[in-house]
Amino acid sequence: MSKRTVLAIVAALLLVSASTVVLGAGPTKGGTLKIAASSIQQLDPYKTAANDETNLCGLVFDPLVVIGKDSFEPKPHLAQSWEMPDENTWVFHIRKGVYFQEGNEVFKKGAKREVTADDVVYSINRFINVSTAFTLGPIKSVKALDRYTVEIKTPEPSPFLVSDPNRLPSVGIVPREAIEKLGEDGFARKPIGSGPFQLKSFSPDKGAVLERNPRYWLPVYLDKVEFVVIPDPTVQVMAVTSGQVDIITYLVNMDAMPTISKNRKLAAVRGRGGSYRGLGFNVTVSPFDEFAVRDAISKAMNIDAAFNAVVAPHGQRAYGQCPPWVAHGYDPSLKSLWKYDPKEAVAILNKAGFRDTNGDGILDRNGQPLKVEIKTVPGSQVRVLTILATQLRQIGIDASVVQQDTAVWVSDIMGGKSGVFFDFSFAGTTGLHSLFHSEAIGKTNGHFYADSTVDSLLDQALRTTDMKKLSSLWKQAQRKIMEDRASIPLYFEWGYSVVNKKVNDYVSPWGGLHLVTLENNVWISK
């Protein structure tokens, strides 16, 4: 039996149901759930795309809808139901008897400030105005029809409004009073929502403690949730193995799977999707603003070898940005765009003027060496990128891998300070738009890629309800992006959470972590 077969069997044994419970036991109240986090700097749900921050915000705030635990379908949450009177109108019916958290600077104990349609209207408008990460797409109007009914009108059909986790499901409802009293910065340090847990303490990049919201509209079994900041993914695995933390919400170090499998107290819970892993270019930074350079780099790397050495069997080789679980965008025919041919790569670079003029083994042009500094965060992708960098050096490219803190990595990419980087992992329904549409430049489009044809195709796709037409437009846009080499697809990585088996009814996050919903309610076995 081959090593890979053994690993595949181990991986299969590791997978558990997203709603694992102790046989014969029922939910019990009490306990503190400890979650490992890489970085937490602020807690305004509209101003982050960082997983740890969105996970924490998912516990403090209630969105209208959440993504179902067994599918990608939107499920009722703060909104009990919704309908579409026509293709440009959404009407949401808000749950009665939901209150904002009390015992804070804004709402004293016993305030009983109910969440109403006006709060939803305020929150959506604020999201449109201040969101630095995600977008709802074009919105024509948002208004309260009565105390518990909200109407959203779009200028054209918006098929992904409620189904994309980066759109309406990411809009946690906030109280106007908190923003007005605390200010933008104050609210980001002391958030107030209507979610199952309320903030007790928070120290940027050190951690946060949440405690049960006693007035929540669903039962909450946990007493507290603590986010423990551990930047190094290897140390995170050590922490969950030793019992210092109970959960790693997203395992970024696949090398740890053998260690996890040997620990009888742990289970690896595979999520509903995963992440896109690529090599991204800022196409405005020299020399990566030249197609020839990007194309040559794509041909100089044996991506299959790197993927098989590090990631398999916990992922799938990628040839585009859209993964298999995004049916309207997944296009395996893109494989024909990519080939491994280091000799041709050198020829392309020579034609572009890069030659080893001083005999040091590094290609240069006008006295400047061809340097590729790949910026990344810690994780198993470091090994993949190191293999690829080694391959690039073999043909004369001065390639290296630079590990950064998550916040610095994001800041450098979005600030235009990175020429080559480990690509963002938006692998949801509108991830292609987030990464490559010109309107997202500086927000989620760190490639600074702008193409009028791609923008037009994506814009058309986002306003059609004909899924066959939508799929055609999406795939055309994706093919153009890949042909332009704005990003080199590496692989899709399956998303795993590592969970202590005493934790019950846990669902891997998809668009934020939710511990208490109509579908799941996490509790800890005694």
C-alpha positions as CSV (number, residue, x, y, z in Angstrom):
1,M,0.0,0.0,0.0
2,S,1.4,3.4,-1.0
3,K,2.1,6.2,1.4
4,R,-0.5,8.3,-0.5
5,T,-3.1,5.6,-0.1
6,V,-2.5,5.4,3.6
7,L,-2.8,9.2,3.9
8,A,-6.1,9.1,2.0
9,I,-7.5,6.4,4.3
10,V,-6.3,8.5,7.3
11,A,-8.0,11.6,5.9
12,A,-11.3,9.6,5.4
13,L,-11.2,8.4,8.9
14,L,-10.6,11.9,10.2
15,L,-13.8,13.2,8.6
16,V,-16.7,13.5,11.0
17,S,-20.2,14.9,10.8
18,A,-20.5,18.6,11.2
19,S,-22.9,18.0,14.1
20,T,-21.0,15.4,16.1
21,V,-22.5,14.6,19.5
22,V,-21.6,12.2,22.3
23,L,-23.7,9.1,22.0
24,G,-26.4,9.0,24.6
25,A,-25.7,12.4,25.9
26,G,-27.8,15.6,25.7
27,P,-26.8,19.2,25.5
28,T,-25.5,20.6,28.8
29,K,-25.0,24.2,29.8
30,G,-21.7,25.7,30.9
31,G,-18.1,25.8,29.9
32,T,-15.7,28.0,28.0
33,L,-14.9,27.3,24.4
34,K,-11.4,28.3,23.4
35,I,-10.7,29.0,19.8
36,A,-7.2,29.6,18.2
37,A,-6.8,32.8,16.1
38,S,-3.9,34.1,14.1
39,S,-4.7,37.8,14.3
40,I,-7.5,40.0,15.7
41,Q,-7.1,43.7,15.4
42,Q,-10.6,45.2,15.3
43,L,-14.2,44.0,15.6
44,D,-16.3,46.1,13.2
45,P,-17.9,43.4,11.1
46,Y,-18.0,45.7,8.0
47,K,-14.3,46.5,8.0
48,T,-12.7,43.1,7.8
49,A,-12.1,40.1,5.5
50,A,-9.9,38.4,8.0
51,N,-11.2,35.0,9.0
52,D,-10.6,35.4,12.7
53,E,-12.3,38.7,12.9
54,T,-15.3,37.6,10.9
55,N,-15.5,34.5,13.0
56,L,-15.7,36.6,16.2
57,C,-18.1,39.1,14.7
58,G,-20.3,36.1,13.7
59,L,-20.9,35.5,17.4
60,V,-21.6,39.1,18.4
61,F,-23.9,40.1,15.6
62,D,-27.0,38.5,14.0
63,P,-27.3,38.6,10.2
64,L,-30.6,38.2,8.4
65,V,-29.6,34.9,7.0
66,V,-26.9,32.3,7.5
67,I,-25.5,29.7,5.1
68,G,-26.9,26.2,5.8
69,K,-24.7,23.7,7.6
70,D,-25.3,20.9,5.0
71,S,-25.4,23.1,1.9
72,F,-24.7,26.5,0.5
73,E,-28.3,27.5,0.7
74,P,-29.3,30.6,2.8
75,K,-31.3,29.8,6.0
76,P,-33.5,32.0,8.2
77,H,-31.9,33.7,11.1
78,L,-32.8,37.2,12.1
79,A,-35.1,37.1,9.1
80,Q,-37.8,34.5,9.7
81,S,-38.6,34.5,6.0
82,W,-38.3,36.4,2.8
83,E,-39.9,36.5,-0.7
84,M,-39.4,38.2,-4.0
85,P,-42.5,40.0,-5.4
86,D,-40.5,40.6,-8.5
87,E,-36.9,39.9,-9.7
88,N,-35.7,43.3,-8.4
89,T,-37.4,43.3,-5.0
90,W,-36.6,41.4,-1.8
91,V,-38.9,41.5,1.2
92,F,-37.6,40.3,4.6
93,H,-39.7,39.6,7.7
94,I,-37.8,40.3,10.8
95,R,-38.0,38.0,13.9
96,K,-39.9,39.7,16.8
97,G,-38.5,39.7,20.3
98,V,-34.8,40.0,19.4
99,Y,-32.9,42.5,21.6
100,F,-29.5,44.2,21.5
101,Q,-27.0,43.2,24.1
102,E,-27.3,45.0,27.5
103,G,-25.0,46.0,30.3
104,N,-22.7,48.1,28.2
105,E,-21.9,51.8,27.6
106,V,-24.9,52.1,25.2
107,F,-27.7,49.9,26.6
108,K,-28.0,49.5,30.4
109,K,-29.3,46.3,31.9
110,G,-33.0,46.0,31.4
111,A,-33.0,48.4,28.4
112,K,-34.9,45.8,26.2
113,R,-33.9,47.6,23.0
114,E,-35.6,45.5,20.3
115,V,-34.1,44.9,16.9
116,T,-36.4,46.4,14.3
117,A,-36.7,46.9,10.5
118,D,-35.1,50.4,11.0
119,D,-32.0,48.8,12.4
120,V,-31.7,46.6,9.3
121,V,-32.1,49.6,7.0
122,Y,-29.5,51.5,9.0
123,S,-27.1,48.5,8.9
124,I,-27.4,47.9,5.2
125,N,-26.9,51.5,4.4
126,R,-23.9,51.7,6.7
127,F,-22.4,48.5,5.1
128,I,-22.8,50.1,1.7
129,N,-21.0,53.3,2.9
130,V,-18.2,51.9,5.0
131,S,-17.5,48.3,4.0
132,T,-13.8,48.0,3.2
133,A,-14.0,44.3,2.2
134,F,-17.2,43.1,0.7
135,T,-20.1,44.5,-1.4
136,L,-23.8,43.9,-1.7
137,G,-23.7,44.8,-5.4
138,P,-25.9,47.6,-6.7
139,I,-28.7,48.6,-4.3
140,K,-31.5,51.0,-5.4
141,S,-33.3,51.4,-2.1
142,V,-33.7,49.9,1.4
143,K,-36.7,50.8,3.5
144,A,-38.8,49.7,6.4
145,L,-42.4,48.8,5.3
146,D,-43.4,48.4,9.0
147,R,-41.7,47.6,12.3
148,Y,-40.7,44.1,11.2
149,T,-40.6,44.2,7.4
150,V,-37.7,45.4,5.2
151,E,-37.8,45.9,1.4
152,I,-34.6,45.9,-0.6
153,K,-34.8,47.0,-4.3
154,T,-32.0,46.4,-6.7
155,P,-31.6,48.2,-10.1
156,E,-31.4,44.8,-11.8
157,P,-31.7,41.2,-10.6
158,S,-29.2,40.2,-7.9
159,P,-29.2,36.4,-7.7
160,F,-26.4,36.2,-5.2
161,L,-27.7,38.7,-2.7
162,V,-28.7,36.2,0.0
163,S,-26.8,33.1,-1.2
164,D,-23.2,34.6,-1.3
165,P,-21.7,34.5,2.2
166,N,-19.8,37.7,1.4
167,R,-23.0,39.6,0.6
168,L,-26.1,39.9,2.8
169,P,-25.1,37.0,5.2
170,S,-22.0,39.1,6.1
171,V,-24.2,42.1,7.2
172,G,-24.4,41.7,11.0
173,I,-27.2,44.1,12.3
174,V,-25.8,47.0,14.4
175,P,-27.6,49.6,16.5
176,R,-27.3,53.2,15.4
177,E,-26.9,54.4,19.0
178,A,-23.7,52.4,19.4
179,I,-22.0,54.0,16.3
180,E,-23.2,57.5,17.3
181,K,-22.1,57.2,20.9
182,L,-18.9,55.2,20.5
183,G,-17.7,56.5,17.1
184,E,-16.3,54.3,14.4
185,D,-13.1,53.5,16.2
186,G,-14.8,53.0,19.5
187,F,-17.3,50.6,18.0
188,A,-14.5,48.6,16.5
189,R,-13.1,48.0,20.0
190,K,-16.4,47.6,21.8
191,P,-18.9,46.1,19.4
192,I,-22.6,45.7,20.4
193,G,-24.9,43.5,18.5
194,S,-27.8,41.1,19.1
195,G,-25.8,37.9,18.8
196,P,-25.6,35.0,21.2
197,F,-22.4,36.3,22.8
198,Q,-21.4,39.7,24.0
199,L,-17.9,41.2,24.3
200,K,-16.3,41.0,27.8
201,S,-12.7,42.0,26.9
202,F,-10.6,42.6,23.9
203,S,-6.9,43.3,23.4
204,P,-5.8,43.7,19.7
205,D,-3.6,40.7,18.6
206,K,-3.7,39.2,22.1
207,G,-7.2,37.9,22.3
208,A,-10.9,38.4,23.2
209,V,-13.4,36.9,25.7
210,L,-17.1,36.8,24.9
211,E,-19.8,35.8,27.4
212,R,-23.3,34.4,26.9
213,N,-26.0,36.9,26.0
214,P,-28.7,36.1,28.6
215,R,-31.5,37.6,26.5
216,Y,-30.7,35.8,23.2
217,W,-33.7,34.5,21.3
218,L,-32.3,31.0,21.2
219,P,-30.9,29.0,24.1
220,V,-27.1,29.4,24.4
221,Y,-25.3,26.5,26.1
222,L,-21.8,27.9,26.4
223,D,-20.9,30.3,29.2
224,K,-18.0,31.9,27.3
225,V,-16.0,31.9,24.1
226,E,-12.4,32.8,24.2
227,F,-10.3,33.7,21.2
228,V,-6.6,32.9,21.9
229,V,-4.3,34.6,19.4
230,I,-1.5,32.2,18.3
231,P,0.1,33.5,15.1
232,D,2.1,30.4,14.3
233,P,0.0,27.6,12.8
234,T,2.4,25.0,14.1
235,V,2.0,26.3,17.6
236,Q,-1.8,26.3,17.1
237,V,-1.7,22.6,16.4
238,M,0.4,22.1,19.5
239,A,-2.2,24.1,21.5
240,V,-5.2,22.1,20.3
241,T,-3.2,18.8,20.8
242,S,-2.4,19.7,24.4
243,G,-5.9,21.0,25.1
244,Q,-4.9,24.6,25.5
245,V,-7.5,25.5,22.9
246,D,-10.5,23.5,21.7
247,I,-10.8,24.5,18.1
248,I,-8.7,25.5,15.1
249,T,-11.4,26.9,12.8
250,Y,-9.3,26.5,9.7
251,L,-6.2,24.3,9.5
252,V,-3.6,26.0,7.4
253,N,-0.9,23.5,8.1
254,M,-1.8,20.3,6.3
255,D,1.5,18.8,7.5
256,A,-0.2,18.4,10.9
257,M,-2.7,15.8,9.7
258,P,-0.7,12.8,10.9
259,T,-0.3,14.3,14.3
260,I,-4.0,15.1,14.6
261,S,-4.9,11.6,13.5
262,K,-3.0,10.1,16.3
263,N,-4.8,12.1,19.0
264,R,-7.9,10.3,20.1
265,K,-9.3,13.5,21.6
266,L,-9.4,15.4,18.2
267,A,-11.3,15.2,15.0
268,A,-10.8,17.0,11.7
269,V,-14.1,18.3,10.5
270,R,-14.1,19.0,6.8
271,G,-16.1,22.1,5.8
272,R,-18.5,22.6,3.0
273,G,-15.9,24.2,0.8
274,G,-12.3,25.2,0.9
275,S,-9.9,27.8,-0.3
276,Y,-8.4,28.9,-3.6
277,R,-4.6,28.9,-3.5
278,G,-2.7,30.8,-6.2
279,L,0.3,32.9,-7.0
280,G,-0.9,36.4,-7.5
281,F,0.6,39.3,-9.3
282,N,0.2,43.0,-8.8
283,V,0.0,43.7,-12.6
284,T,0.9,47.3,-12.1
285,V,4.3,46.6,-10.5
286,S,7.4,46.3,-12.7
287,P,8.4,43.8,-14.1
288,F,5.1,41.9,-13.3
289,D,3.2,44.5,-15.4
290,E,4.6,42.6,-18.4
291,F,2.6,39.7,-19.6
292,A,5.8,37.9,-20.8
293,V,7.3,37.9,-17.3
294,R,4.1,36.5,-15.8
295,D,3.7,33.9,-18.5
296,A,7.3,32.8,-18.2
297,I,6.9,32.3,-14.4
298,S,3.8,30.2,-15.0
299,K,5.8,27.9,-17.4
300,A,8.9,27.7,-15.1
301,M,7.0,25.9,-12.3
302,N,6.1,22.3,-11.9
303,I,3.0,22.9,-9.9
304,D,1.8,19.3,-10.0
305,A,5.0,18.2,-8.3
306,A,4.7,20.8,-5.5
307,F,1.0,20.1,-5.0
308,N,1.5,16.3,-4.8
309,A,4.5,16.7,-2.4
310,V,2.7,18.9,0.1
311,V,-1.1,19.1,-0.3
312,A,-2.5,15.9,-1.8
313,P,-4.8,14.2,-0.8
314,H,-6.3,17.2,1.0
315,G,-7.1,19.3,-2.0
316,Q,-7.3,19.4,-5.8
317,R,-5.1,20.9,-8.5
318,A,-6.6,24.2,-9.7
319,Y,-6.5,25.6,-13.3
320,G,-8.9,28.6,-12.6
321,Q,-10.1,30.5,-9.6
322,C,-13.6,28.9,-9.3
323,P,-13.6,25.6,-7.4
324,P,-15.8,22.5,-8.0
325,W,-18.3,23.7,-5.4
326,V,-19.0,26.8,-7.5
327,A,-20.9,25.1,-10.3
328,H,-21.4,28.1,-12.4
329,G,-17.7,28.9,-12.6
330,Y,-15.8,25.7,-12.3
331,D,-14.1,25.1,-15.7
332,P,-11.6,22.1,-15.9
333,S,-11.0,23.0,-19.6
334,L,-8.8,25.8,-18.4
335,K,-6.1,23.1,-17.9
336,S,-5.1,23.7,-21.5
337,L,-3.9,27.2,-20.7
338,W,-1.1,26.0,-18.5
339,K,2.0,24.0,-19.2
340,Y,5.3,23.2,-17.6
341,D,8.1,24.1,-20.0
342,P,11.2,25.7,-18.3
343,K,13.1,26.0,-21.6
344,E,10.3,28.0,-23.1
345,A,10.2,30.1,-20.0
346,V,13.8,31.0,-20.4
347,A,13.3,31.8,-24.1
348,I,10.4,34.1,-23.3
349,L,12.5,36.0,-20.7
350,N,15.5,36.2,-23.0
351,K,13.2,37.8,-25.7
352,A,12.0,40.2,-23.1
353,G,15.6,41.3,-22.5
354,F,16.5,39.2,-19.4
355,R,19.9,37.5,-19.7
356,D,22.6,36.5,-17.3
357,T,25.1,39.3,-18.3
358,N,27.5,39.0,-15.3
359,G,27.6,35.2,-14.9
360,D,26.1,35.0,-11.5
361,G,23.4,32.6,-12.6
362,I,20.6,35.3,-12.3
363,L,18.8,36.8,-15.3
364,D,19.0,40.5,-15.4
365,R,18.0,43.4,-17.6
366,N,19.5,46.9,-17.6
367,G,21.6,45.9,-14.6
368,Q,18.6,44.8,-12.5
369,P,18.2,41.2,-11.5
370,L,14.9,39.5,-12.1
371,K,13.7,39.2,-8.5
372,V,10.5,37.4,-7.4
373,E,9.8,37.9,-3.7
374,I,6.7,35.8,-2.8
375,K,4.9,37.3,0.3
376,T,2.8,34.8,2.3
377,V,1.4,34.0,5.7
378,P,2.4,30.9,7.6
379,G,0.9,27.6,6.6
380,S,1.5,24.5,4.5
381,Q,1.6,26.7,1.4
382,V,5.0,27.9,2.6
383,R,6.4,24.5,1.6
384,V,4.6,24.6,-1.8
385,L,5.9,28.1,-2.5
386,T,9.4,27.1,-1.4
387,I,9.4,24.3,-3.9
388,L,8.2,26.6,-6.6
389,A,10.8,29.3,-5.7
390,T,13.5,26.6,-6.0
391,Q,12.3,25.8,-9.5
392,L,12.3,29.5,-10.5
393,R,15.9,29.8,-9.2
394,Q,16.9,26.9,-11.4
395,I,16.2,28.9,-14.5
396,G,17.8,32.1,-13.3
397,I,15.1,33.9,-11.4
398,D,16.1,35.3,-8.0
399,A,13.1,33.9,-6.2
400,S,12.4,33.7,-2.4
401,V,9.5,33.2,0.0
402,V,8.9,35.9,2.7
403,Q,6.6,35.0,5.6
404,Q,4.6,37.9,7.1
405,D,2.1,38.5,9.8
406,T,-1.4,38.3,8.4
407,A,-2.2,42.0,9.0
408,V,1.1,43.1,7.3
409,W,0.5,40.7,4.4
410,V,-2.9,42.0,3.7
411,S,-1.8,45.6,4.2
412,D,1.1,45.1,1.7
413,I,-1.1,43.5,-0.9
414,M,-3.9,46.0,-0.7
415,G,-1.5,48.9,-0.4
416,G,0.2,47.9,-3.7
417,K,3.4,47.0,-2.0
418,S,3.6,43.4,-3.1
419,G,4.6,42.4,-6.6
420,V,4.0,38.6,-6.1
421,F,2.0,37.1,-3.3
422,F,0.3,34.0,-2.1
423,D,-3.2,34.7,-3.5
424,F,-6.3,35.4,-1.5
425,S,-8.6,32.5,-0.9
426,F,-12.1,33.8,-1.8
427,A,-13.5,30.5,-3.1
428,G,-17.2,31.4,-2.8
429,T,-19.9,32.1,-5.3
430,T,-18.6,35.6,-6.2
431,G,-14.9,35.2,-5.4
432,L,-13.9,35.8,-9.0
433,H,-15.5,39.2,-8.8
434,S,-13.9,40.0,-5.4
435,L,-10.4,39.2,-6.7
436,F,-10.4,40.6,-10.2
437,H,-13.2,43.2,-10.7
438,S,-11.8,46.8,-11.0
439,E,-14.2,48.1,-8.5
440,A,-12.6,45.9,-5.8
441,I,-9.1,47.3,-6.4
442,G,-7.5,48.1,-3.0
443,K,-10.3,46.3,-1.2
444,T,-10.1,42.6,-2.2
445,N,-8.5,43.0,-5.6
446,G,-4.8,43.1,-4.7
447,H,-3.8,42.2,-8.2
448,F,-4.8,45.8,-9.2
449,Y,-6.1,44.1,-12.3
450,A,-8.5,46.1,-14.4
451,D,-10.0,44.9,-17.7
452,S,-13.1,46.4,-19.2
453,T,-14.1,43.1,-20.9
454,V,-13.8,41.2,-17.6
455,D,-15.7,43.9,-15.7
456,S,-18.5,43.9,-18.3
457,L,-18.8,40.1,-18.3
458,L,-18.9,39.9,-14.5
459,D,-21.4,42.8,-14.3
460,Q,-23.7,41.1,-16.7
461,A,-23.4,37.8,-14.9
462,L,-24.3,39.4,-11.5
463,R,-27.6,40.7,-12.8
464,T,-28.9,37.6,-14.7
465,T,-31.1,34.9,-13.1
466,D,-30.6,32.6,-16.1
467,M,-28.0,30.2,-14.6
468,K,-26.9,28.9,-18.0
469,K,-26.2,32.4,-19.2
470,L,-24.6,33.4,-15.9
471,S,-22.3,30.4,-16.1
472,S,-21.2,31.3,-19.6
473,L,-20.4,34.9,-18.7
474,W,-18.6,33.8,-15.6
475,K,-16.4,31.3,-17.4
476,Q,-15.6,33.8,-20.1
477,A,-14.4,36.3,-17.5
478,Q,-12.4,33.6,-15.7
479,R,-10.7,32.4,-18.9
480,K,-9.7,36.0,-19.8
481,I,-8.2,36.5,-16.4
482,M,-6.3,33.3,-16.6
483,E,-5.1,34.1,-20.1
484,D,-3.8,37.4,-18.8
485,R,-1.9,35.6,-16.1
486,A,-3.2,37.9,-13.4
487,S,-2.9,34.9,-11.1
488,I,-1.4,31.5,-11.5
489,P,-3.8,28.9,-10.0
490,L,-2.1,26.4,-7.8
491,Y,-4.7,24.3,-6.0
492,F,-8.0,24.2,-4.1
493,E,-7.4,23.2,-0.5
494,W,-10.1,21.4,1.4
495,G,-11.2,23.3,4.5
496,Y,-10.7,21.5,7.8
497,S,-11.4,22.5,11.3
498,V,-9.6,20.7,14.1
499,V,-12.0,20.1,17.0
500,N,-11.7,18.6,20.4
501,K,-14.3,15.8,20.6
502,K,-15.8,17.2,23.7
503,V,-17.2,20.0,21.5
504,N,-20.6,19.1,20.1
505,D,-22.7,20.4,17.2
506,Y,-19.9,22.4,15.7
507,V,-20.2,23.6,12.1
508,S,-17.1,24.7,10.1
509,P,-17.4,28.4,9.3
510,W,-18.5,29.5,5.8
511,G,-18.9,33.2,5.8
512,G,-18.3,33.6,9.5
513,L,-18.5,31.3,12.5
514,H,-21.9,30.6,13.9
515,L,-22.2,28.6,17.2
516,V,-25.9,29.2,17.8
517,T,-28.4,29.0,15.0
518,L,-31.7,27.2,14.2
519,E,-29.6,24.3,12.7
520,N,-26.8,24.0,15.4
521,N,-26.1,24.9,19.0
522,V,-22.6,24.2,20.3
523,W,-22.1,22.6,23.7
524,I,-19.3,21.0,25.7
525,S,-19.5,17.5,27.1
526,K,-18.7,17.3,30.8
